[in-house]
Amino acid sequence: MEPPAGQGRRGPLAKGMKLAVEKVTWQKAGRVSEPGRYMFRFGWLTVAAEDLAVWNQFPNAAFALVRVTTAADEDEFRLGAFDVGGEDLSPHGH
């Protein structure tokens, strides 16, 4: 269930306050090579095979961290939207 408009997962947001989007790169994630659940300084991160495919193709891509709601009150995240950081996306590299 999503929080009501104007509220974050941890309560109301001050008017004009912006949420900081934490991003993680493959390097920050320790260049993990297998899908799975990993413990990092910010909490648990689940990395899917699809995330690894992006990092294999675009090693400098930065993913937004998405908080996952769990039954336990743990900091749990998955990878969301990503930015390839200006890498050439054309099929012929130009």
N, C-alpha and C positions, 0 to 999 in steps of 0.2 A: 504494500500500500504506500503510495506516494504522500509526502507531507502536504498540508494545505498550502495554497499560494502564499508566498511571503515568508515561508518557514523552511528552515533546513532540517536535516534529520535530527539535529540536536537542539532544536528550538527555534524561536523567531529570529529573523535576520534584522539587523538595524537598517533603517531606511538608507538607501544609497550604498550599503555595504555590498561588496562583491565577494563571491566565493573564489578562492585561489584554486586553480586547477593544478594539481600536482601531476607532473609527467615523469615517466621513467623510460630510460633508454636501455638498450641491450647491455651496454657497458655497466650501467647502474644495477642491472639485474644479474650481474655476474656472468653474462653471456651463457645463461642456462641453455642446455642443448636438448632437453627432454620436456615434454608437457608434464605438468604436475603442480603441486602446492609447495611453495617455498616460504620460509620465514625470512623477513627483511627487517630493517630498523623501524619501518613504519607499520609493520604487521604482516599478516599472511597474504601472499600473492599467488593466485592461480593463473598459470600460463597454459594456454591452449595450443594445440598443434597449429592452428591458423595464425596465432600470434607469432610463433616461431617462423612460419613461412614468410610473414611480412619481414621479420628481422633478417632472415636469410637473403631476401631480395633487396632490402633497404636497411643495411646495418646501422645507419644513423637515425632511423625512425624513432620518434618519441611518442609513446602511448599515454593517454590520460588514464589516471587511476580511477576506477569506479568502485565506490564502497558497496559491499554486498551485505545485505541484512542476514544475520545468522541467529540461531536460537541462543547460542552463547553470546555473551557481550564481548566478542573479540573484534579486533580490527582486521577485517577481511576485505580483500580487494581483488578485482579482475582487471584486465586491460580493456580499455574502451577505444574511442576514436584515436587515430594516430596521425602524425604529421611526419612526412618524409624529409623535411628539412631542406627543401630546395633541390633534392636529387632529381635527375632527369627521368621523367616517367614515359617518354616516348619509346616505342618499340625498337627504334634503331639508334637510340642514344644521342639524338640531336633534335 
